[in-house]
Amino acid sequence: MTVVLDTNVLVSGLITADHPPGRIVDLIRAGVVRLAADDRILAEYEEVLGRLFFRRYFTVEEKDRVMAFIRTDSLRCVCVKRFSGLPDPSDSPFAETALAAGVPLVTGNLKHFPRQACGGIQALTPAQFLEGFHRGSA
C-alpha cells in the first residue's frame, strides 16, 4: 500500500504515536505502507521538520534520519498534471503526486482538497485511512 502523506499528518505522527497519524507513521516505518512523494513534498518535509519549534520533539539528528528514510524508501513521482483552484495553492504538490501515483492522499485538512478541484483523487483523514487499511480497502 502506498500513500501521499500531507505534512501535517507526518509531523503529527512523529510527535504523537498513539493517534491515527502516529499509527500511520508506524506502518511506514515497518514497511507496510510506503510514501509517494515528489521533490516539492520532500523539500516541504525537510523545511517543516527542520523548524526550531520542533526541536522540542525531535533532534536535528532524528529529523535527518527520518528524512534519509523517506528519501530512500519513498516512491518518487514526477507530476505532469497541475492543479489550480485549491484553497491553498501550496497544497497542490500533494494532490498532484497522489494523482500521478494513483494513490490516496492522507491529510488532516480535507477541506483543503475539495473533490471538484482535485481531479478525482481520494483524500482521506488519518482515521479514514486506517479504517480502510484494516478492512483491506485503503
PLY file of the C-alpha trace (Angstrom):
ply
format ascii 1.0
element vertex 138
property float x
property float y
property float z
element edge 137
property int vertex1
property int vertex2
end_header
0.00 0.00 0.00
1.30 3.43 -0.98
0.00 6.85 0.09
0.83 10.52 -0.12
1.11 11.92 3.38
0.32 15.59 3.95
2.97 17.28 6.05
0.54 17.86 8.92
-0.01 14.10 9.22
3.70 13.31 9.11
4.51 15.88 11.80
1.60 14.81 13.99
2.59 11.17 13.58
6.16 11.84 14.63
5.01 13.77 17.70
2.03 11.70 18.88
2.45 7.97 18.39
-0.85 6.85 19.90
-3.18 8.67 17.49
-4.04 7.74 13.88
-1.16 9.77 12.35
1.29 8.01 14.68
-0.08 4.62 13.71
0.36 5.52 10.03
3.97 6.58 10.66
4.48 3.23 12.44
3.14 1.40 9.37
5.56 3.37 7.18
8.48 2.59 9.48
7.51 -1.09 9.41
7.48 -1.10 5.61
3.79 -1.99 5.44
2.85 1.40 3.96
5.06 3.31 1.55
5.12 7.04 0.90
4.81 8.56 -2.55
6.47 11.95 -2.89
7.91 14.37 -5.38
10.78 16.79 -4.88
8.43 19.57 -3.72
6.97 17.38 -0.98
10.41 16.26 0.17
11.52 19.90 0.33
8.47 20.81 2.41
9.02 17.88 4.80
12.66 18.94 5.20
11.77 22.59 5.80
8.94 21.95 8.26
10.72 19.24 10.24
13.79 21.46 10.44
11.94 24.31 12.15
13.29 25.31 15.53
9.84 24.81 17.08
10.01 21.04 16.50
13.35 20.56 18.27
11.36 20.08 21.47
10.01 16.86 19.91
12.99 15.53 17.95
16.63 16.47 17.46
18.21 17.55 14.20
19.83 14.11 14.00
16.46 12.39 14.42
14.96 14.65 11.73
17.86 13.79 9.44
17.29 10.05 10.00
13.57 10.44 9.24
14.35 12.36 6.05
17.01 9.85 4.97
14.49 7.04 5.42
11.82 8.93 3.45
14.23 9.83 0.64
15.44 6.22 0.38
12.15 4.38 0.79
9.56 6.59 -0.89
8.13 6.12 -4.35
9.45 9.15 -6.22
6.96 10.71 -8.59
7.15 13.17 -11.44
3.91 15.10 -11.72
2.73 16.19 -15.14
-0.77 17.39 -14.28
-1.05 20.60 -12.29
-3.98 21.58 -10.11
-5.18 25.11 -9.72
-8.13 26.24 -7.68
-7.18 24.61 -4.39
-7.94 26.75 -1.33
-4.21 26.75 -0.51
-2.09 26.56 -3.68
0.87 25.25 -1.65
-1.12 22.01 -1.22
-1.02 21.31 -4.97
2.06 19.04 -4.86
0.24 16.63 -2.57
-2.82 16.33 -4.82
-0.67 16.18 -7.95
1.52 13.43 -6.52
-1.49 11.40 -5.38
-2.87 11.63 -8.92
0.46 10.76 -10.55
0.97 7.75 -8.28
-2.67 6.68 -8.31
-2.75 6.52 -4.51
-4.77 8.13 -1.71
-3.77 11.37 -0.06
-3.91 11.28 3.74
-4.45 14.71 5.25
-5.70 16.36 8.40
-7.27 19.08 6.24
-9.84 17.55 3.89
-11.30 20.99 3.20
-8.00 21.92 1.52
-8.64 19.22 -1.11
-12.18 19.72 -2.45
-13.19 16.87 -4.75
-14.12 19.17 -7.67
-10.66 20.79 -7.66
-8.62 17.61 -7.23
-9.33 15.61 -10.34
-10.78 12.61 -8.56
-8.01 11.82 -6.10
-9.05 10.07 -2.92
-8.37 12.35 0.06
-8.75 10.70 3.47
-8.29 11.67 7.08
-5.80 9.54 9.01
-8.68 7.77 10.79
-10.45 7.07 7.47
-7.23 5.68 6.00
-6.66 3.37 8.97
-10.25 2.17 8.89
-9.93 1.27 5.21
-6.48 -0.20 5.74
-7.73 -2.52 8.47
-10.70 -3.53 6.28
-8.30 -4.14 3.42
-9.82 -1.48 1.19
-7.49 1.53 1.64
0 1
1 2
2 3
3 4
4 5
5 6
6 7
7 8
8 9
9 10
10 11
11 12
12 13
13 14
14 15
15 16
16 17
17 18
18 19
19 20
20 21
21 22
22 23
23 24
24 25
25 26
26 27
27 28
28 29
29 30
30 31
31 32
32 33
33 34
34 35
35 36
36 37
37 38
38 39
39 40
40 41
41 42
42 43
43 44
44 45
45 46
46 47
47 48
48 49
49 50
50 51
51 52
52 53
53 54
54 55
55 56
56 57
57 58
58 59
59 60
60 61
61 62
62 63
63 64
64 65
65 66
66 67
67 68
68 69
69 70
70 71
71 72
72 73
73 74
74 75
75 76
76 77
77 78
78 79
79 80
80 81
81 82
82 83
83 84
84 85
85 86
86 87
87 88
88 89
89 90
90 91
91 92
92 93
93 94
94 95
95 96
96 97
97 98
98 99
99 100
100 101
101 102
102 103
103 104
104 105
105 106
106 107
107 108
108 109
109 110
110 111
111 112
112 113
113 114
114 115
115 116
116 117
117 118
118 119
119 120
120 121
121 122
122 123
123 124
124 125
125 126
126 127
127 128
128 129
129 130
130 131
131 132
132 133
133 134
134 135
135 136
136 137
